[in-house]
Amino acid sequence: MFNVKDILKIVKLISVTILMLFLVLDSFGQLKPIKYKDENQTLNGFSSRPKKQSKQKAGILILPAWMGIDKHARETALKLSDMGYYSFIADIYGEGNYPKNRSEASTQATFYKNNTDAYNHRIKLALEQLIKSGADPSKIVVMGYCFGGTGALNAARENMNIKGVVSFHGGLGRDTTRKVQQINPKVLVCHGANDFYIPDADIAAFQNEMKQAKADWQMIYYADAVHAFTDPAAGNDPTGGAAYNEKADKRSWMHMIQFLNEVF
């Protein structure tokens, strides 16, 4: 027979075990802040593991828009976690360099757009963190919004060890000092049909580049959509050139899911 003291010990042990189980389960499907380094520069990303473990262990690297890691990027990571993917949100700018307004964001984004090697290096560091979190290094896709979409396309042009890239309302321009080479990762571009921030000349040049690079690419246009059409924080007034479009947001997300199912 157990005495009262023994029963209390058993209850305490069970309570601790249940608490530990909840802590383990809570680590899945949640965003975890991750500090990592680029030499002396501290970077602050976010990692999310799938709520349900799968044998696939596919991973998605998220490159945020020009303001840096925002609510939209974090919500995307959690949605991907719900779908069974590992995800990591890259910090491109680094601690102490986060823009406080659109002017500062433009300055930072322009620097990395004009310095492809620096941008690619930060993307590669983030890919390392995604793999460290548990993602299979042979099953990676890079996705990005706006400025991040430019980075995703650069990752494809660099032929990083990834299966594909997805650009949502991203810039299409490339570093013209580099020769066009064959692109191995598959490419999906989700583009607002009314996005006047992306000139027609850039679109034509991009499509010619994809053909010349013998890429497996898709470019899908969404009616009435302007820049930033996936981000509710962009507001609902398209006259300024950036606005949320619910229909285009949902359609482009479904196109990405179809793309992921194909590449994985």
Rosetta blueprint (number, residue, H / E / L):
1 M L
2 F L
3 N L
4 V H
5 K H
6 D H
7 I H
8 L H
9 K H
10 I H
11 V H
12 K H
13 L H
14 I H
15 S H
16 V H
17 T H
18 I H
19 L H
20 M H
21 L H
22 F H
23 L H
24 V H
25 L H
26 D H
27 S L
28 F L
29 G L
30 Q L
31 L E
32 K E
33 P E
34 I E
35 K E
36 Y E
37 K E
38 D E
39 E L
40 N L
41 Q E
42 T E
43 L E
44 N E
45 G E
46 F E
47 S E
48 S E
49 R L
50 P L
51 K L
52 K L
53 Q L
54 S L
55 K L
56 Q L
57 K L
58 A L
59 G E
60 I E
61 L E
62 I E
63 L E
64 P L
65 A L
66 W L
67 M L
68 G L
69 I L
70 D L
71 K H
72 H H
73 A H
74 R H
75 E H
76 T H
77 A H
78 L H
79 K H
80 L H
81 S H
82 D H
83 M L
84 G L
85 Y L
86 Y E
87 S E
88 F E
89 I E
90 A L
91 D L
92 I L
93 Y L
94 G L
95 E L
96 G L
97 N L
98 Y L
99 P L
100 K L
101 N L
102 R H
103 S H
104 E H
105 A H
106 S H
107 T H
108 Q H
109 A H
110 T H
111 F H
112 Y H
113 K H
114 N H
115 N L
116 T H
117 D H
118 A H
119 Y H
120 N H
121 H H
122 R H
123 I H
124 K H
125 L H
126 A H
127 L H
128 E H
129 Q H
130 L H
131 I H
132 K H
133 S L
134 G L
135 A L
136 D L
137 P L
138 S L
139 K L
140 I E
141 V E
142 V E
143 M E
144 G E
145 Y E
146 C L
147 F H
148 G H
149 G H
150 T H
151 G H
152 A H
153 L H
154 N H
155 A H
156 A H
157 R H
158 E L
159 N L
160 M L
161 N L
162 I L
163 K L
164 G E
165 V E
166 V E
167 S E
168 F E
169 H L
170 G L
171 G L
172 L L
173 G L
174 R L
175 D L
176 T L
177 T L
178 R L
179 K L
180 V L
181 Q L
182 Q L
183 I L
184 N L
185 P L
186 K E
187 V E
188 L E
189 V E
190 C E
191 H E
192 G E
193 A L
194 N L
195 D L
196 F L
197 Y L
198 I L
199 P L
200 D H
201 A H
202 D H
203 I H
204 A H
205 A H
206 F H
207 Q H
208 N H
209 E H
210 M H
211 K H
212 Q H
213 A L
214 K L
215 A L
216 D L
217 W E
218 Q E
219 M E
220 I E
221 Y E
222 Y E
223 A L
224 D L
225 A L
226 V L
227 H E
228 A L
229 F L
230 T L
231 D L
232 P H
233 A H
234 A H
235 G L
236 N L
237 D L
238 P H
239 T H
240 G H
241 G L
242 A E
243 A L
244 Y L
245 N L
246 E H
247 K H
248 A H
249 D H
250 K H
251 R H
252 S H
253 W H
254 M H
255 H H
256 M H
257 I H
258 Q H
259 F H
260 L H
261 N H
262 E H
263 V H
264 F L
